[in-house]
Amino acid sequence: MPPSARRALHREAARHLVATGHRPIDAVAHLGGGALVGVGGADLAAVQPVP
């Protein structure tokens, strides 16, 4: 799977968890799984809140 698709999938999974009533902490693994350390700031996705 291309890295951009993988990141998008993880972000969407995190949004879905929060939207369906899960705690934001439950979404952290998905945000971390979609982040690439040091690549154009993508690693910041792991620490930014889900809208």
HUTAMO-V527563 format. One record per residue. N is the residue number from 0. D_LAST is the distance of its C-alpha to the last C-alpha in Angstrom with 1 decimal. Layout:
n=(N/N)
d_last=(D_LAST/D_LAST)
This chain:
n=(0/1/2/3/4/5/6/7/8/9/10/11/12/13/14/15/16/17/18/19/20/21/22/23/24/25/26/27/28/29/30/31/32/33/34/35/36/37/38/39/40/41/42/43/44/45/46/47/48/49/50)
d_last=(25.2/24.2/21.8/19.5/19.4/19.0/15.9/14.4/15.6/14.1/10.5/11.1/12.7/10.0/7.6/10.9/11.7/9.0/9.5/13.2/13.4/13.6/12.9/10.2/13.4/14.4/11.7/13.0/16.0/14.3/12.4/15.8/17.6/16.1/16.6/20.0/21.3/22.5/22.0/20.6/17.9/16.4/17.0/14.3/11.7/13.1/12.4/9.0/6.3/3.8/0.0)
